[in-house]
Amino acid sequence: MTIKDGGARTGAALRQFSRSTAMTLLCVVLAGYIALGVASSGSFFDGPSVRTFLQYLATPILIGLAQMVALCVGQLNLAIGALGGFSACLMGVLMADSGVPAPIATTLGVLTATVIGLVTGLFIVATRINGFIVTLGTMTILLGAQYRLARTRTVDGYSETLKDLGRAAPLNTPLVFLVALASAALLAAFMYRTTAGRRLLAAGGNPLAARLSGISTDRQIVLAHTVSGLLVGVAALTATASLPGVNRSVGGDWLLPSFAAPIIGGVALNGGSVAVFGTVLAAFVMRLIDAARAQFSLDPSWVNFLIGLVVLGTVVGGRMHQTHLEKKGKAQGRIPPAPVDIPPSPVDTGRETGGTLPTAGGAR
């Protein structure tokens, strides 16, 4: 019976996955990768091409996960690109201009991004200002700070060891890509397996019910922005290691992909849900689009147009699905409920109690 129950649960999980957004994205990724390989006469499957593809996939995965954490509590983080660019420039300037060793400089960069995320969350909670406005102001401040650090130059005189690690790819699998996958695995374990992660989802899904259950929604907002800042710091680290140099343009094109990955991956804008695997697969899809642009020499503006169209279509489709479910629920609510207690007939009463069946005149 235990084996049968386990098989039934596994079968139910597989059937549910086959109807999920992640399954659709997985099919799109496989089909798109094979199509690009065929269109390139097989060169897309070569080791150097695979290595380059995965190397520049690490950052989209990380920034998508960072935005996903903010979305799970109903927040929007517009400062992801500016925070990542500032952190990357900070690491580069510390190593190139101040001579700080690479381990210390990168650690300071990641910690700075985490602290800025923490301060952003605390400011939102303390002032009760919408997170959209707060992160918009934070983005403006960080863009100015990034320009102050890099100015008009490209900082490239930092640790060669860090650059070597960014280019390292055992078995054509870049280390920075493995760092992104490890971060996704740790985030999934945190969200799905820990009490703190479940509290984040509860606070985003139904804040009132969460407060009545003793969960502080303010703490969850602060925690979400802190984790988001940490992931952006890791993304800045992978970008600094992968790029030949950092300048004020780093992070300038991160905002749209950071929203596109979780939204296409199946994360709701109103909070209460996460989709780690779906977000990773959506980042794959966007990287495939970018690779197709490079291979076929397409106008970069078409890439942004296509990604924006997909995001808009996903949001509209999700909203239509939600409206359909609400209408269906209301329609079911108009059906009169069945009576709770149905009185037994006299014949049933006689049979159940073992008494004499009543006669036509009622005499026993």
C-alpha positions in Angstrom: 0.0 0.0 0.0 2.9 2.4 0.8 4.4 1.8 -2.7 1.0 2.3 -4.3 0.4 5.5 -2.4 3.9 6.8 -3.3 3.2 6.0 -7.0 -0.1 7.7 -6.9 1.4 10.8 -5.4 4.2 10.8 -7.9 1.7 10.4 -10.8 -0.4 13.2 -9.5 2.7 15.5 -9.2 3.7 14.7 -12.7 0.2 15.4 -14.1 0.2 18.7 -12.2 3.6 19.6 -13.5 2.6 18.7 -17.1 -0.1 21.4 -16.9 2.1 24.0 -15.3 3.7 27.1 -16.6 7.1 25.6 -15.9 6.4 22.7 -18.2 5.4 25.1 -21.0 8.6 27.1 -20.6 10.7 24.0 -20.5 9.3 22.9 -23.9 9.9 26.4 -25.2 13.5 26.3 -24.0 14.2 23.0 -25.6 12.5 23.8 -28.9 14.2 27.2 -29.1 17.6 25.8 -28.3 17.3 23.1 -30.9 16.0 25.6 -33.5 18.9 27.9 -32.9 21.3 25.0 -33.2 19.8 23.9 -36.5 19.7 27.4 -37.9 23.4 27.8 -37.0 24.3 24.5 -38.7 25.3 23.0 -35.4 27.7 25.8 -34.3 25.4 26.8 -31.5 26.0 23.3 -29.9 29.8 23.8 -29.9 31.6 24.1 -26.6 32.5 27.8 -26.8 29.0 28.8 -27.8 27.5 26.8 -25.0 30.0 28.4 -22.6 29.2 31.9 -23.7 25.5 31.3 -23.6 25.5 30.0 -20.0 28.1 32.6 -18.8 25.8 35.5 -19.7 22.7 33.7 -18.4 23.8 33.9 -14.7 23.0 37.6 -14.2 19.4 37.4 -15.7 18.6 34.4 -13.4 19.8 36.2 -10.3 18.1 39.5 -11.0 14.9 37.7 -11.8 15.0 35.9 -8.5 15.7 39.2 -6.7 12.6 40.7 -8.2 10.6 37.6 -7.5 11.3 37.9 -3.8 10.0 41.4 -3.8 6.9 40.4 -5.7 6.1 37.6 -3.3 5.2 40.2 -0.7 3.4 42.5 -3.1 6.3 44.9 -3.6 8.0 46.2 -6.7 11.8 46.8 -6.7 12.7 49.4 -9.3 16.2 49.8 -8.0 17.5 46.4 -9.0 19.5 47.7 -12.0 20.9 50.7 -10.2 21.8 48.7 -7.1 23.6 46.1 -9.2 25.5 48.6 -11.2 26.5 50.6 -8.1 27.7 47.4 -6.4 29.6 46.2 -9.4 31.3 49.6 -9.8 32.1 49.6 -6.0 33.8 46.3 -6.3 35.8 47.4 -9.3 36.9 50.7 -7.8 37.9 49.1 -4.5 40.1 46.7 -6.3 41.5 48.9 -9.1 41.9 52.3 -7.3 42.3 51.3 -3.6 44.1 48.1 -4.0 41.7 46.1 -1.9 42.1 42.4 -2.3 39.4 40.7 -4.5 37.8 38.6 -1.7 37.4 41.6 0.6 36.2 43.9 -2.2 33.6 41.5 -3.5 32.4 40.7 0.0 32.0 44.4 0.7 30.1 44.8 -2.5 27.6 42.1 -1.8 27.2 43.2 1.8 26.6 46.8 0.6 23.8 45.7 -1.7 22.3 43.6 1.1 22.4 46.6 3.6 20.9 48.9 1.0 18.0 46.4 0.5 17.6 46.3 4.3 17.5 50.1 4.6 15.0 50.3 1.7 12.7 47.8 3.5 13.0 49.7 6.8 12.2 53.0 5.1 9.1 51.6 3.4 7.8 50.2 6.7 8.7 53.3 8.7 7.2 55.9 6.3 4.3 53.8 4.9 5.2 55.1 1.5 4.5 52.8 -1.4 7.5 50.7 -2.3 7.2 51.8 -5.9 8.0 55.4 -4.9 10.7 54.4 -2.5 12.6 52.2 -4.9 12.2 54.8 -7.6 14.0 57.3 -5.3 16.6 54.7 -4.4 17.2 54.0 -8.0 17.9 57.7 -8.7 20.3 58.0 -5.7 22.2 54.9 -6.7 22.5 56.0 -10.3 24.2 59.2 -9.1 26.4 57.2 -6.8 27.4 54.9 -9.6 28.3 57.8 -11.8 30.3 59.3 -9.0 32.3 56.1 -8.7 33.0 55.3 -12.4 32.4 58.7 -14.0 33.0 58.3 -17.8 35.7 55.7 -17.6 35.7 51.9 -17.7 37.2 50.3 -14.6 39.1 47.3 -15.8 42.3 47.2 -13.8 41.0 44.9 -11.1 41.9 41.4 -10.0 42.8 39.0 -12.9 42.1 36.1 -10.6 38.5 37.3 -10.4 38.3 37.6 -14.1 39.8 34.1 -14.5 37.1 32.7 -12.2 34.5 34.5 -14.3 35.8 32.9 -17.4 36.4 29.5 -15.8 34.1 26.8 -17.3 34.8 23.2 -16.4 33.1 20.9 -18.9 31.9 24.1 -20.7 29.8 25.0 -17.6 30.8 28.4 -16.3 31.3 28.8 -12.6 29.2 32.0 -12.6 26.3 29.9 -14.0 26.7 27.3 -11.3 26.7 30.2 -8.7 23.3 31.3 -10.1 21.9 27.8 -10.0 23.1 27.3 -6.5 21.5 30.6 -5.4 18.2 29.5 -7.0 18.4 26.1 -5.2 19.1 27.8 -1.8 16.3 30.3 -2.4 13.9 27.5 -3.3 14.8 25.7 -0.1 14.4 28.9 1.9 10.9 29.7 0.4 9.5 26.2 0.4 11.1 24.5 3.4 11.6 27.1 6.1 9.2 28.9 8.4 10.5 32.3 7.4 9.9 31.5 3.7 6.3 30.4 4.4 5.7 33.5 6.4 6.8 35.6 3.4 4.3 33.9 1.2 1.6 34.2 3.8 2.2 37.9 4.3 2.1 38.5 0.5 -0.9 36.3 -0.1 -3.2 37.6 2.6 -1.8 40.3 4.8 -4.8 40.5 7.0 -4.9 36.8 7.7 -1.2 36.9 8.3 -1.5 39.6 10.9 -4.3 37.8 12.6 -2.1 34.7 12.7 0.6 36.7 14.5 2.9 37.2 11.5 4.4 40.7 11.2 3.9 41.9 7.6 6.3 44.7 8.3 9.1 42.3 9.1 8.3 40.3 6.0 8.6 43.4 3.8 12.0 44.2 5.3 13.2 40.6 4.9 12.0 40.5 1.3 14.0 43.6 0.4 17.0 42.4 2.3 17.1 39.0 0.4 16.4 40.9 -2.8 19.4 43.1 -2.2 21.6 40.1 -1.4 20.7 38.4 -4.7 21.4 41.7 -6.6 24.8 41.8 -4.9 25.6 38.2 -6.1 24.4 39.3 -9.6 26.8 42.2 -9.4 29.6 39.8 -8.4 28.9 37.5 -11.4 28.7 40.5 -13.7 32.0 42.0 -12.5 33.7 38.6 -12.9 32.3 38.0 -16.3 32.8 41.4 -17.9 36.1 42.8 -19.1 35.4 46.0 -17.1 32.7 47.9 -15.3 31.4 51.4 -15.9 28.3 53.5 -15.4 26.2 51.5 -18.0 26.4 48.3 -15.9 22.9 47.5 -14.7 21.2 49.9 -17.1 19.4 47.1 -18.9 18.5 45.0 -15.9 15.1 46.4 -15.0 13.0 44.8 -17.7 14.6 41.3 -17.5 14.2 41.4 -13.7 10.4 41.8 -14.1 10.1 39.6 -17.2 11.7 36.5 -15.7 9.4 36.1 -12.7 6.2 37.3 -14.4 6.7 34.9 -17.4 7.7 32.2 -14.9 4.3 32.4 -13.2 4.7 34.7 -10.3 1.6 36.8 -9.4 2.0 40.6 -9.2 -0.3 40.8 -6.1 2.0 38.6 -4.0 1.7 35.3 -2.2 3.5 33.1 -4.8 6.9 32.2 -6.0 8.1 30.2 -9.0 11.9 29.6 -8.7 12.1 27.0 -11.4 9.7 29.0 -13.7 11.8 32.1 -13.2 15.0 30.3 -14.1 13.4 28.9 -17.3 12.0 32.3 -18.2 15.5 33.7 -18.0 16.6 30.9 -20.4 13.9 32.0 -22.8 15.0 35.7 -22.7 18.6 34.6 -23.2 17.5 32.5 -26.2 15.8 35.6 -27.7 19.0 37.6 -27.2 21.1 34.8 -28.8 18.7 34.8 -31.8 19.1 38.5 -32.1 22.9 38.2 -32.2 22.8 35.3 -34.6 20.4 36.8 -37.1 21.7 40.4 -36.6 18.3 41.7 -35.5 17.7 45.2 -34.3 18.1 45.2 -30.5 14.9 47.3 -30.1 12.9 44.3 -31.5 14.2 42.2 -28.6 12.9 44.7 -26.0 9.6 44.9 -28.0 9.2 41.2 -28.0 10.0 40.7 -24.3 7.7 43.6 -23.4 4.9 42.1 -25.5 5.4 38.7 -23.8 5.3 40.2 -20.4 2.2 42.2 -21.2 0.5 39.2 -22.7 1.4 37.1 -19.6 -0.1 39.7 -17.2 -3.3 40.1 -19.3 -3.6 36.3 -19.6 -3.2 35.9 -15.8 -5.7 38.6 -15.1 -8.2 37.0 -17.5 -7.7 33.6 -15.8 -8.2 35.2 -12.4 -11.4 36.9 -13.5 -12.7 33.6 -14.9 -12.0 31.9 -11.6 -13.7 34.6 -9.6 -16.8 34.4 -11.9 -16.8 30.6 -11.6 -16.6 30.9 -7.8 -19.5 33.4 -7.7 -21.6 31.1 -10.0 -21.0 28.2 -7.7 -22.0 30.3 -4.7 -25.5 30.9 -6.1 -26.2 27.2 -6.1 -28.3 26.5 -2.9 -26.4 24.2 -0.6 -27.6 20.8 0.1 -29.4 20.3 3.5 -27.1 19.3 6.3 -29.5 16.8 8.0 -32.0 14.8 5.8 -34.6 13.3 8.1 -35.0 9.6 7.5 -38.2 8.2 6.2 -40.5 6.1 8.5 -39.5 3.0 6.7 -35.8 3.7 7.2 -36.4 4.5 10.9 -38.1 1.2 11.4 -35.3 -0.7 9.8 -32.5 1.1 11.6 -34.1 0.8 15.1 -35.2 -2.7 14.6 -38.8 -1.8 15.5 -42.0 -2.8 13.9 -42.9 -1.2 10.6 -45.9 1.1 10.8 -49.2 -0.1 9.3 -51.3 2.0 7.0 -53.3 3.2 9.9 -50.3 4.0 12.0 -51.0 1.2 14.6 -48.1 -1.0 15.6 
